[in-house]
Every structure is written in structure tokens, then in C-alpha cells.
Amino acid sequence: MPRENNSAEGANIMVKLDDLLHERRMTLTELAERVGLTLANLSILKTGKAKAIRFSTLEAICRELECQPGDLLRYENN
């Protein structure tokens, strides 16, 4: 089924990683070490430039930040 929205794919999904890190007083570098991802890959996710996220990555982030996927991701209907 074609998309009705002309925005870039995934553009309406907002990543709130920066907010969660700030709330937990954790750096992106510390999170990268804890979840076993590169700082560059987490930075892409944090800035909203990621096109996808693996469930295993989402699970690891949620585990370390003690949050739910809905705390990390938000859908905006513009």
C-alpha cells in the first residue's frame, strides 16, 4: 500500500535518546560501551538520522536506560 505522506521514510518517528540520557545523567559514550555499539552508530540514532533500528539494539538500549521502547521513540503526525 503506498504511503500518503510525502515526507522521507521514517521522518515522522522521533528518537528521544538525548532526553533519556540527560534524565539518567549518562553520556552517549557510556551508553555505547554498555550496549556494545559504536559511538558513531548511536550518534546517528540520537540525531534522528537512522533509517532503522534492530530489535536487539532497541532491547539493549531499553535495558541500560531502564525504559520502554515507547519512552525512546515517538510518532509525530504532521
JOGIZI-V497573 format. One line per field, one symbol per residue. psi: psi as a letter, one per 40 degrees, with the letter a starting at -180 (. if undefined). burial: 1 if it has 9 or more other C-alpha atoms within 8 Angstrom, else 0. A space follows every 10 residues. Layout:
# JOGIZI-V497573
psi->???
burial->???
This chain:
# JOGIZI-V497573
psi->hiieheiihe dehhhfdddd dddefiiddd ddddefiidd ddddddeeei eihidddddd ddddefiidd ddihhhh.
burial->0000000000 0111111001 1100010100 1110100010 0111110000 0000001111 1101100010 11110000
